[in-house]
Amino acid sequence: MINLQQDSEGFIRMNRHFPASVLVSITFSDGSVENVSGQRLNQAYDEALAEFREQNNLDAKGFSRYQKSRTNPGNKVDFVRVQPGMSD
């Protein structure tokens, strides 16, 4: 089981997908604990990544369509917003 801690802004650190079958224990900032499936967290990660790409004008694969003179600071997210009640 993977244990994660929610920060004061409502995010957990998650920079990759977890195995879909694993249970992840999230301790929320209010002290409550909830077990969430890896599949559900992967969905939240994908949603956060899609939002990041949209806000930064990247295509679905994360490529910038600007001229090559511009640099992309990264094509990933490190933090995913979570809230109690996310479990399946």
C-alpha positions as CSV (number, residue, x, y, z in Angstrom):
1,M,0.0,0.0,0.0
2,I,1.2,3.5,-0.9
3,N,0.7,6.2,1.7
4,L,0.3,9.9,0.5
5,Q,-0.2,13.1,2.5
6,Q,-2.3,16.0,1.2
7,D,-0.7,19.4,1.5
8,S,-2.4,22.5,2.8
9,E,-3.4,23.6,-0.7
10,G,-5.2,20.3,-1.4
11,F,-2.7,18.5,-3.5
12,I,-0.7,15.3,-3.3
13,R,2.7,14.7,-5.0
14,M,2.2,12.4,-7.9
15,N,4.5,12.6,-10.9
16,R,3.6,9.3,-12.5
17,H,0.8,6.7,-12.8
18,F,0.3,4.1,-10.1
19,P,-0.6,0.5,-10.9
20,A,-4.4,0.4,-11.3
21,S,-4.8,-2.5,-8.9
22,V,-2.9,-0.9,-5.9
23,L,-4.7,0.8,-3.0
24,V,-3.3,4.2,-2.1
25,S,-4.0,5.6,1.4
26,I,-4.4,9.3,1.4
27,T,-4.2,11.3,4.7
28,F,-6.1,14.5,4.1
29,S,-5.1,17.8,5.7
30,D,-8.2,17.6,8.0
31,G,-6.8,14.3,9.4
32,S,-9.2,11.9,7.7
33,V,-7.8,8.9,5.8
34,E,-9.2,7.3,2.7
35,N,-8.1,4.4,0.6
36,V,-8.3,5.2,-3.2
37,S,-7.6,2.8,-6.0
38,G,-4.6,3.5,-8.3
39,Q,-7.0,3.6,-11.2
40,R,-9.0,6.5,-9.7
41,L,-5.8,8.4,-8.9
42,N,-4.6,7.8,-12.4
43,Q,-7.8,9.4,-13.7
44,A,-7.2,12.4,-11.5
45,Y,-3.6,12.6,-12.8
46,D,-4.8,12.4,-16.4
47,E,-7.3,15.2,-15.7
48,A,-4.6,17.4,-14.1
49,L,-2.3,16.8,-17.0
50,A,-4.9,17.6,-19.6
51,E,-5.7,20.9,-17.7
52,F,-2.0,21.7,-17.5
53,R,-1.6,21.1,-21.3
54,E,-4.6,23.2,-22.1
55,Q,-3.5,26.1,-20.0
56,N,0.0,26.0,-21.6
57,N,-1.3,25.7,-25.2
58,L,0.1,22.2,-25.7
59,D,-1.4,19.6,-27.9
60,A,-2.8,16.3,-26.6
61,K,0.7,14.7,-26.7
62,G,2.2,17.6,-24.8
63,F,4.0,19.2,-27.7
64,S,4.2,22.9,-28.1
65,R,3.1,24.3,-31.4
66,Y,5.1,27.5,-31.0
67,Q,8.2,28.3,-32.9
68,K,11.3,26.4,-31.9
69,S,12.8,29.5,-30.3
70,R,10.4,29.1,-27.3
71,T,11.3,26.5,-24.7
72,N,8.9,24.3,-22.9
73,P,9.7,24.1,-19.1
74,G,8.3,20.6,-18.9
75,N,5.5,18.5,-20.0
76,K,4.3,16.9,-16.8
77,V,2.6,17.6,-13.5
78,D,4.0,16.9,-10.1
79,F,0.9,17.6,-8.0
80,V,-2.7,16.4,-8.2
81,R,-5.6,17.9,-6.4
82,V,-7.5,15.4,-4.2
83,Q,-10.5,15.7,-1.9
84,P,-12.3,13.3,0.5
85,G,-14.9,11.1,-1.2
86,M,-12.8,10.3,-4.3
87,S,-12.7,6.5,-3.7
88,D,-14.6,4.3,-6.0
